[in-house]
Amino acid sequence: MRKIALLITALAAALVVAAPASASVLSVQKGEVTVKPNIAGTKAKPQAVSISVHAYFDDISPDLGREVQFATTHGDVFFPKEGLTNNKLFPGCDASTIFQDEKQCPPESKIGTGTARGIGLGLDEQVTLTAFNLPGGKGGAVLVVGESPLIIREVVVANLKTLTNDPLYKYQLSFDVPKNLQSPAPGVIAAVKDFRLSLPAKFLKKNGKFVKKKGQRIPYIATTGCKTGKWSGKAVLQYTTSFDGTVDSTQTIDVSVPCKARK
């Protein structure tokens, strides 16, 4: 009897060791970016552009079908060398003011709008997104608001830094997803199945008039060249399948936008 018990214990231990990790995210993250116009500016004459971002999963049933919920916890987004931002010159609004009452933010600090859809077991929520410039060129913040079935109000802060030694990218935008968005209700971990954010072309104003430098309006985001026929960027995203936010999966999304050099 003792030998049988030892054999059962050893077999159970072997099965535990051999069992594959079931928590890794199987759904595939995708992303698209549109930049208009796609005719690039130059360093002497930057071209103001609008940017539209679409991040999505075609299907999350590979995970929800096996009752594995997941959420994005952190992201690092990289922008090409031929991009330019003058965000530090524009009015900003701090995250606490955005959270308490975005109407108190300077009107010119608003930089974009969008929508997102969060899905978990028993949850399907549409939210609106409003993007603001942070003071002093620190980056941006997105106000997330939902009304049904859950009341959601949260701010995602994205910190911007300039990369000095990177051969491919000029800027890195990093964000952490608040725990209240990762798990917006008891027993629910919410995946962002669809995310759309648009930043229209924007120019610096003061007292209602455009500010100019060397006779040119100052853009919020601009392009300064197109050497290879495309602008390349990427996003590195981390995911969790647990309520404590432990990271167990990472995916990298490479994105390229066709461009043309100005003649």
LUMLOBA-333368 format. One record per residue: residue in one letter; x, y, z of N, C-alpha, C, O in turn. Coordinates in steps of 0.001 Angstrom, whole numbers, padded with zeros to 6 digits, always signed. Example, Ala and Ser with C-alpha at 12.3 -4.5 7.8 and 13.67 -1.06 7.14 Angstrom:
a+013190-005690+007800+012300-004500+007800+013200-003300+007800+014236-003319+008465s+012850-002250+007080+013670-001060+007140+012900+000030+007870+013409+001138+008039
END
This chain:
m+000832-001203+000000+000000+000000+000000+000866+001252+000000+000578+002218-000707r+001939+001229+000805+002831+002400+000869+003491+002636-000476+003656+003785-000887k+003882+001546-001188+004506+001690-002506+003527+002301-003498+003910+003123-004330i+002252+001894-003408+001242+002447-004319+001051+003933-004074+000932+004721-005013a+001023+004308-002792+000864+005727-002441+002031+006540-002960+001841+007630-003499l+003260+006010-002800+004445+006715-003301+004390+006850-004812+004757+007890-005360l+003926+005786-005498+003831+005809-006949+002833+006863-007409+003095+007589-008368i+001680+006951-006726+000667+007945-007081+001196+009348-006858+000969+010238-007677t+001908+009554-005738+002486+010870-005439+003496+011279-006493+003499+012424-006944a+004363+010339-006892+005380+010640-007902+004733+010958-009244+005177+011862-009952l+003685+010214-009594+002995+010435-010863+002338+011819-010878+002405+012536-011876a+001707+012183-009762+001071+013499-009664+002087+014612-009796+001845+015610-010474a+003235+014439-009140+004291+015456-009222+004788+015595-010644+005028+016705-011120a+004945+014451-011335+005417+014504-012716+004423+015220-013609+004815+015981-014494l+003133+014982-013384+002109+015642-014189+002112+017135-013951+001913+017912-014885v+002336+017554-012705+002377+018982-012397+003546+019646-013097+003412+020735-013655v+004704+018979-013065+005888+019544-013711+005704+019614-015217+006105+020588-015854a+005090+018569-015790+004971+018498-017240+003833+019339-017785+003787+019610-018985a+002911+019760-016923+001733+020495-017411+002133+021820-018026+002872+022578-017399p+001665+022136-019255+001996+023407-019883+001290+024553-019195+000217+024372-018621a+001891+025741-019250+001258+026926-018671+000026+027286-019488+000120+027472-020701s-001130+027386-018834-002375+027636-019545-002763+029104-019526-003764+029490-020129a-001968+029937-018827-002370+031323-018618-001897+032258-019731-002410+033371-019849s-000938+031835-020545-000416+032721-021578-001514+033119-022558-002372+032310-022913v-001473+034375-022989-002485+034890-023904-002261+034323-025302-001171+034444-025861l-003301+033702-025864-003216+033104-027193-003743+034033-028280-003333+033924-029436s-004643+034945-027926-005201+035884-028911-004091+036781-029445-003163+037138-028719v-004198+037142-030728-003129+037888-031397-003499+039364-031526-004507+039718-032138q-002665+040212-030938-002858+041663-031019-002431+042168-032397-001408+041745-032936k-003227+043077-032956-002901+043684-034248-002990+045203-034123-003572+045724-033172g-002415+045898-035083-002460+047346-035034-002289+047981-036399-001587+047453-037261e-002943+049127-036589-002837+049897-037828-002710+051375-037475-003299+051845-036502v-001943+052094-038272-001776+053536-038076-001955+054234-039414-001428+053784-040431t-002698+055331-039413-002873+056156-040600-002329+057546-040315-002661+058153-039296v-001496+058047-041212-000918+059386-041082-001306+060199-042312-001083+059767-043442k-001887+061376-042091-002293+062246-043200-001793+063661-042962-001928+064187-041857p-001205+064296-044004-000860+063700-045300+000368+062807-045174+001141+062916-044223n+000532+061913-046163+001691+061030-046132+002865+061598-046939+003884+060928-047107i+002724+062817-047432+003850+063517-048063+004603+064243-046953+004062+065122-046282a+005845+063861-046779+006603+064305-045617+007038+065761-045726+007182+066316-046815g+007237+066348-044567+007857+067662-044507+009368+067524-044489+009904+066459-044793t+010041+068584-044139+011500+068574-044017+011861+069146-042653+010995+069660-041945k+013124+069060-042286+013547+069629-041011+013350+071141-041001+013046+071733-039965a+013528+071758-042171+013328+073203-042262+011855+073572-042294+011457+074617-041778k+011039+072704-042906+009600+072948-042998+008832+071687-042620+008375+070955-043497p+008686+071426-041315+007935+070248-040873+006494+070286-041371+005881+071348-041474q+005971+069101-041676+004601+068974-042155+003690+068497-041026+003864+067395-040506a+002710+069336-040647+001743+068917-039637+000941+067726-040141+000587+067669-041319v+000652+066778-039262-000092+065583-039654-001152+065234-038615-001066+065625-037450s-002147+064492-039071-003093+063837-038177-002698+062374-038086-002161+061804-039035i-002968+061775-036941-002634+060369-036726-003864+059643-036192-004511+060101-035251s-004174+058507-036804-005253+057644-036321-004665+056278-035985-003973+055673-036804v-004945+055801-034784-004419+054520-034303-005571+053544-034102-006594+053889-033511h-005397+052336-034595-006390+051280-034402-005669+050034-033906-004951+049386-034666a-005857+049698-032637-005302+048473-032058-006463+047532-031762-007491+047961-031238y-006305+046240-032097-007459+045358-031998-007052+043883-031977-005926+043519-032315f-008004+043056-031571-007934+041606-031713-009065+041197-032655-010223+041542-032419d-008739+040472-033708-009795+039942-034569-010699+039003-033789-011912+038967-033993d-010085+038247-032891-010823+037210-032171-010142+036977-030825-008923+036813-030770i-010912+036962-029745-010335+036645-028433-010885+035331-027882-010663+034997-026718s-011615+034581-028736-012146+033294-028299-011059+032259-027983-011319+031352-027192p-009841+032352-028568-008808+031410-028140-008534+031461-026639-008063+030489-026049d-008839+032617-026027-008665+032743-024575-009989+032632-023827-010114+031814-022916l-010985+033448-024198-012258+033403-023489-012958+032062-023691-013735+031625-022842g-012676+031411-024827-013266+030101-025075-012805+029054-024091-013503+028066-023860r-011627+029259-023500-011151+028348-022451-011238+029013-021072-010592+028601-020109e-012076+030069-021025-012363+030813-019797-011110+031429-019186-010976+031512-017966v-010198+031857-020049-009030+032613-019609-009244+034066-019992-009282+034406-021174q-009382+034920-018989-009524+036354-019226-008134+036996-019228-007203+036493-018600f-008014+038111-019942-006719+038792-019930-006916+040287-020121-007950+040740-020611a-005899+041039-019722-005924+042495-019851-004526+042995-020173-003532+042358-019823t-004457+044134-020840-003179+044803-021074-002768+045509-019789-003584+046174-019152t-001501+045362-019411-001005+046004-018187-000065+047172-018465-000037+048152-017720h+000707+047056-019550+001733+048065-019834+002011+048091-021326+001885+047077-022013g+002391+049261-021817+002744+049383-023220+003883+050364-023435+003989+051373-022738d+004728+050061-024404+005780+050970-024867+005595+051145-026366+005639+050176-027125v+005388+052383-026784+005140+052687-028195+006310+053505-028719+006720+054486-028099f+006849+053092-029874+008046+053734-030419+007711+054436-031737+007030+053877-032597f+008199+055666-031879+007904+056502-033037+009168+056723-033864+010268+056742-033311p+009026+056893-035194+010189+056941-036089+011024+058209-035956+010584+059225-035418k+012236+058105-036465+013188+059219-036432+012652+060449-037144+012974+061578-036773e+011831+060231-038170+011355+061355-038981+010041+061940-038480+009297+062582-039222g+009779+061699-037198+008642+062318-036549+009103+063447-035648+010263+063490-035237l+008200+064356-035345+008536+065515-034507+007308+065900-033688+006190+065905-034203t+007518+066222-032412+006449+066790-031612+006930+068055-030916+008053+068123-030417n+006056+069054-030896+006302+070305-030170+005404+070369-028937+004977+071449-028527n+005123+069212-028350+004140+069139-027268+004496+070018-026071+003602+070500-025374k+005785+070231-025824+006172+071041-024661+005790+072510-024824+005746+073250-023841l+005511+072941-026065+005111+074325-026305+003606+074525-026129+003137+075656-026006f+002853+073428-026116+001395+073506-026075+000876+073485-024637+001531+072945-023745p-000300+074073-024415-000898+074007-023076-001099+072557-022653-001374+071690-023483g-000958+072302-021357-001139+070961-020841-002142+070929-019708-002520+071964-019160c-002568+069726-019366-003495+069534-018251-003020+068318-017473-002775+067263-018059d-002886+068455-016145-002365+067334-015370-003440+066279-015168-004635+066555-015272a-002988+065062-014877-003884+063909-014819-004961+064059-013747-006094+063623-013950s-004624+064666-012614-005613+064805-011537-006764+065715-011949-007916+065446-011610t-006466+066789-012677-007521+067688-013157-008385+066985-014194-009607+067127-014189i-007749+066227-015083-008495+065479-016097-009466+064513-015431-010618+064391-015847f-008997+063833-014401-009836+062854-013715-011010+063518-012998-012142+063042-013071q-010728+064617-012309-011774+065279-011519-012790+065989-012405-013995+065855-012194d-012318+066739-013392-013227+067475-014275-012446+067977-015481-011765+069000-015401e-012539+067269-016589-011768+067624-017781-012163+068979-018358-011421+069562-019148k-013340+069480-017961-013771+070789-018448-012923+071924-017876-012954+073051-018372q-012171+071610-016828-011282+072612-016234-009935+072698-016958-009120+073570-016654c-009705+071806-017904-008449+071818-018660-008479+072938-019702-009543+073274-020221p-007320+073514-020007-007274+074487-021110-007790+073852-022396-007404+072729-022719p-008656+074545-023138-009220+073949-024362-008167+073431-025335-008361+072401-025981e-007045+074155-025437-006015+073755-026398-005184+072574-025931-004328+072084-026669s-005434+072101-024683-004716+070922-024195-005349+069627-024696-004729+068566-024620k-006570+069703-025203-007231+068525-025773-006636+068231-027137-006595+069106-028002i-006172+066998-027334-005450+066677-028566-006092+065563-029386-005697+065352-030532g-007084+064834-028826-007667+063758-029608-008852+063100-028937-009126+063330-027759t-009556+062273-029707-010721+061546-029212-010726+060134-029787-010031+059837-030759g-011536+059264-029157-011627+057907-029668-012629+057074-028900-013408+057583-028095t-012589+055775-029168-013456+054805-028515-012669+053533-028241-011624+053291-028845a-013185+052723-027321-012594+051416-027062-013692+050470-026598-014760+050897-026161r-013410+049195-026701-014353+048165-026282-013634+047159-025398-012663+046529-025819g-014117+047013-024171-013538+046055-023241-014425+044838-023090-015641+044956-022937i-013797+043648-023134-014552+042404-023055-013915+041458-022041-012705+041231-022053g-014755+040913-021166-014361+039866-020233-015508+038889-020111-016497+039010-020834l-015402+037928-019219-016492+036980-019025-017685+037712-018430-017624+038180-017293g-018773+037813-019195-019973+038493-018738-019926+039998-018876-020806+040691-018366l-018900+040528-019567-018782+041979-019730-018511+042346-021178-017662+041745-021837d-019238+043334-021663-018989+043916-022982-019284+045409-022848-020446+045814-022830e-018245+046218-022756-018408+047639-022439-017763+048527-023502-016605+048335-023874q-018527+049493-023978-018011+050514-024870-017643+051744-024033-018413+052172-023174v-016468+052300-024293-016033+053500-023571-015606+054568-024569-015247+054267-025708t-015650+055830-024120-015150+056934-024938-013781+057348-024427-013474+057192-023245l-012972+057869-025317-011607+058283-024992-011419+059757-025357-011836+060203-026427t-010793+060495-024461-010421+061877-024742-008970+062063-024337-008604+061831-023185a-008141+062486-025294-006705+062613-025052-006326+064064-024781-006840+064987-025412f-005414+064242-023824-004937+065564-023443-003412+065594-023447-002750+064581-023222n-002880+066774-023708-001448+066997-023599-001101+067213-022127-001806+067933-021420l-000023+066594-021670+000447+066826-020307+001362+068055-020278+001996+068365-021287p+001442+068753-019153+002283+069955-019084+003771+069634-019283+004250+068563-018912g+004473+070586-019872+005932+070502-019957+006487+069440-020865+007634+069025-020697g+005704+068982-021830+006215+067983-022763+006384+066599-022162+007145+065784-022684k+005678+066323-021065+005837+065038-020375+005173+063880-021110+005518+062719-020890g+004219+064197-021983+003521+063135-022696+002052+063445-022837+001671+064589-023088g+001222+062424-022676-000216+062615-022833-000983+061805-021809-000417+060958-021117a-002272+062072-021718-003153+061323-020821-004479+061115-021523-004964+061998-022231v-005067+059938-021323-006330+059597-021961-007393+059357-020892-007238+058497-020026l-008461+060123-020967-009602+059936-020070-010512+058859-020650-010960+058958-021792v-010777+057829-019849-011614+056701-020257-012939+056786-019498-012952+056785-018267v-014046+056859-020229-015364+057003-019608-016322+055965-020169-016479+055836-021384g-016962+055225-019268-017982+054256-019654-019232+054443-018822-019159+054875-017672e-020381+054120-019396-021658+054336-018704-022506+053082-018559-023390+053042-017703s-022262+052047-019378-023102+050860-019308-022346+049654-019880-021727+049767-020938p-022385+048526-019211-023119+048255-017968-022434+048785-016707-023053+048823-015644l-021169+049193-016807-020452+049707-015646-020231+051207-015778-020126+051732-016887i-020161+051888-014648-019752+053290-014627-018230+053315-014488-017677+052887-013474i-017574+053819-015516-016105+053823-015539-015610+055248-015755-016100+055962-016630r-014651+055645-014964-013954+056916-015169-012529+056726-014664-012301+056570-013465e-011578+056742-015586-010182+056501-015239-009289+057240-016217-009711+057572-017325v-008062+057495-015809-007102+058190-016658-005871+057311-016860-005299+056794-015901v-005476+057152-018113-004248+056427-018455-003193+057462-018834-003379+058223-019783v-002095+057489-018098-001020+058450-018339+000057+057802-019192+000499+056690-018904a+000477+058494-020237+001530+057999-021130+002701+058972-021099+002577+060124-021516n+003829+058501-020604+005008+059346-020457+005889+059265-021699+006179+058179-022202l+006309+060433-022184+007105+060512-023412+008562+060808-023090+008874+061650-022248k+009445+060098-023778+010864+060435-023659+011516+060383-025035+011105+059620-025909t+012530+061204-025204+013285+061240-026455+014432+060249-026373+015173+060233-025390l+014581+059427-027397+015638+058422-027447+016848+059014-028167+016732+059476-029302t+017976+059001-027528+019167+059648-028101+020086+058683-028846+020790+059097-029768n+020093+057412-028466+021038+056468-029073+020368+055335-029847+021032+054388-030268d+019060+055433-030031+018352+054385-030757+018494+054611-032265+018214+055710-032745p+018926+053589-033027+019139+053781-034470+017855+053873-035285+017883+054340-036423l+016724+053436-034722+015479+053380-035488+014421+054368-035019+013657+054892-035830y+014373+054622-033724+013241+055368-033175+013690+056633-032445+014779+056699-031874k+012810+057632-032486+013129+058925-031884+012444+059134-030541+013014+059737-029631y+011203+058627-030421+010432+058819-029198+009914+057485-028677+009663+056553-029441q+009761+057418-027355+009128+056274-026707+008030+056784-025782+008272+057632-024924l+006826+056259-025966+005675+056623-025148+005302+055398-024317+004979+054346-024869s+005348+055535-022984+005126+054392-022096+003931+054636-021184+003754+055733-020654f+003118+053607-021010+001932+053750-020160+001681+052485-019354+002027+051380-019770d+001069+052676-018191+000571+051579-017355-000945+051672-017315-001503+052757-017149v-001603+050543-017466-003061+050512-017401-003483+050391-015940-003075+049444-015268p-004289+051324-015430-004728+051260-014034-005440+049933-013720-006104+049348-014575k-005281+049482-012478-005890+048215-012066-007413+048241-012236-008025+047212-012523n-008024+049420-012058-009479+049518-012197-009952+049294-013629-011121+048983-013856l-009049+049450-014594-009392+049134-015980-009042+047687-016318-009736+047042-017104q-007967+047182-015725-007644+045772-015922-008765+044880-015394-009155+043905-016037s-009277+045229-014212-010367+044474-013601-011444+045456-013153-011439+045894-012002p-012376+045810-014055-013361+046847-013734-014515+046380-012849-015316+047198-012396a-014608+045085-012602-015674+044548-011760-015178+043249-011118-014294+042591-011666p-015739+042875-009960-015321+041624-009315-015466+040430-010250-016512+040235-010869g-014404+039636-010343-014445+038437-011176-014206+038668-012649-014257+037727-013442v-013942+039918-013032-013778+040255-014455-012375+040809-014711-011900+041679-013981i-011723+040303-015745-010497+040885-016292-010825+041251-017732-011263+040399-018505a-010618+042513-018098-011139+043024-019371-010046+043208-020418-009076+043935-020200a-010215+042545-021549-009336+042749-022702-009863+043908-023533-011073+044059-023707v-008955+044721-024043-009351+045803-024949-009398+045212-026357-008386+045156-027057k-010585+044776-026753-010706+044117-028060-010535+045086-029215-010017+044723-030271d-010978+046333-029009-010890+047322-030084-010578+048689-029473-011237+049125-028529f-009568+049352-030022-009127+050656-029524-008880+051559-030719-008107+051225-031617r-009549+052716-030720-009372+053680-031803-009145+055062-031205-009918+055525-030367l-008075+055712-031646-007758+057056-031155-007264+057899-032323-006371+057494-033068s-007864+059081-032470-007486+059978-033561-006990+061299-032995-007625+061906-032132l-005837+061729-033503-005263+063022-033147-005222+063881-034405-004395+063635-035283p-006091+064879-034514-006094+065721-035713-004875+066629-035754-004240+066880-034730a-004554+067118-036945-003465+068091-037071-003810+069316-036226-004946+069789-036240k-002833+069817-035502-003092+070879-034535-001918+071856-034545-000762+071454-034678f-002232+073153-034401-001198+074194-034398-001299+075030-033129-002382+075216-032574l-000168+075524-032687-000104+076320-031467-000809+077658-031655-000597+078358-032645k-001663+077999-030669-002370+079274-030672-002105+080022-029375-001849+079424-028330k-002174+081344-029469-002077+082195-028285-003036+083361-028473-002958+084100-029454n-003943+083510-027512-004983+084538-027602-005809+084400-028872-006219+085387-029481g-006043+083142-029255-006882+082866-030413-006197+082988-031750-006834+082789-032785k-004898+083313-031762-004161+083472-033012-003033+082445-033104-002438+082053-032099f-002758+082022-034333-001687+081062-034531-000339+081693-034209-000052+082825-034597v+000479+080930-033490+001849+081361-033214+002731+080882-034361+002623+079736-034797k+003599+081757-034843+004473+081388-035968+005945+081495-035588+006335+082315-034757k+006741+080656-036211+008187+080676-036057+008791+080641-037450+008552+079707-038215k+009572+081658-037774+010140+081801-039119+009038+081775-040176+009202+081196-041250g+007916+082410-039854+006804+082527-040781+005920+081303-040896+004986+081291-041697q+006201+080250-040096+005425+079016-040184+004669+078755-038883+005161+079040-037792r+003464+078208-039024+002720+077787-037849+003436+076612-037178+004113+075826-037841i+003281+076503-035871+003986+075480-035091+003048+074287-034872+002040+074426-034179p+003357+073129-035443+002460+071972-035334+002686+071193-034043+003775+071202-033470y+001620+070515-033602+001751+069639-032433+002555+068393-032804+003496+068020-032104i+002174+067755-033909+002908+066597-034439+003201+066853-035903+002348+067361-036633a+004409+066502-036339+004793+066759-037731+005767+065692-038208+006301+064915-037416t+005988+065670-039521+007003+064809-040118+008100+065684-040713+007862+066828-041101t+009304+065126-040776+010459+065894-041257+011227+065189-042371+012309+065632-042756g+010675+064098-042887+011366+063395-043962+010753+062040-044236+009900+061562-043489c+011211+061417-045343+010767+060070-045729+011867+059463-046590+011787+059490-047818k+012890+058916-045946+014046+058410-046672+013822+057039-047294+014386+056740-048347t+013001+056197-046656+012881+054800-047091+011530+054478-047719+011275+053325-048066g+010670+055465-047870+009353+055206-048430+008328+054740-047414+007201+054401-047775k+008713+054722-046146+007764+054349-045094+008236+054883-043750+009430+055067-043512w+007269+055123-042884+007547+055437-041483+007274+054183-040672+006192+053604-040771s+008229+053763-039881+008095+052519-039121+008031+052796-037621+008758+053641-037098g+007156+052076-036949+007033+052169-035504+006691+050814-034939+006495+049853-035683k+006619+050734-033637+006230+049467-033018+005641+049722-031634+005867+050766-031022a+004885+048745-031164+004345+048768-029812+004674+047438-029149+004470+046376-029736v+005181+047503-027927+005455+046305-027133+004480+046319-025966+004540+047194-025102l+003572+045331-025949+002490+045314-024983+002588+044098-024068+002914+042993-024503q+002298+044330-022793+002328+043260-021795+000902+042962-021331+000052+043850-021279y+000658+041685-020994-000683+041244-020629-000652+040413-019345+000362+039809-018994t-001787+040404-018664-001949+039583-017480-003210+038750-017601-004167+039143-018267t-003202+037596-016951-004400+036766-016863-004826+036604-015407-005685+035780-015093s-004223+037389-014526-004519+037264-013100-004993+038593-012534-004741+039652-013108f-005676+038526-011415-006230+039733-010806-005167+040592-010136-005404+041770-009865d-004004+040020-009866-002940+040817-009243-002080+041552-010269-001154+042277-009904g-002389+041360-011563-001680+042087-012608-000334+041513-012995+000423+042162-013715t-000014+040310-012536+001263+039691-012886+001362+039499-014398+000457+038938-015016v+002448+039959-014983+002640+039863-016436+003039+038444-016812+003981+037885-016251d+002309+037859-017774+002675+036518-018225+002788+036400-019736+003100+035328-020255s+002532+037506-020452+002636+037468-021911+003065+038830-022438+002743+039863-021851t+003788+038824-023541+004204+040049-024224+004055+039843-025724+004395+038785-026255q+003540+040873-026403+003463+040828-027858+004024+042121-028428+003876+043187-027831t+004668+042023-029583+005211+043179-030286+004476+043359-031603+004367+042425-032397i+003971+044574-031829+003256+044883-033058+004092+045866-033867+004305+046999-033436d+004561+045447-035019+005316+046327-035923+004360+046969-036905+003509+046298-037489v+004505+048274-037084+003613+049021-037960+004448+049879-038910+005456+050462-038512s+004015+049949-040170+004682+050827-041129+003617+051586-041916+002561+051045-042241v+003914+052841-042213+003003+053716-042951+003715+054196-044212+004783+054799-044104p+003165+053954-045402+003809+054442-046630+003905+055962-046622+002986+056653-046182c+005030+056472-047115+005203+057926-047177+005955+058308-048451+006561+057471-049120k+005892+059599-048756+006597+060133-049914+007384+061366-049492+006919+062173-048687a+008572+061495-050044+009383+062680-049751+008841+063861-050544+008363+063710-051668r+008925+065023-049943+008471+066225-050634+009435+066573-051764+010650+066566-051570k+008895+066876-052939+009740+067199-054091+010091+068675-054113+010796+069128-055014
END
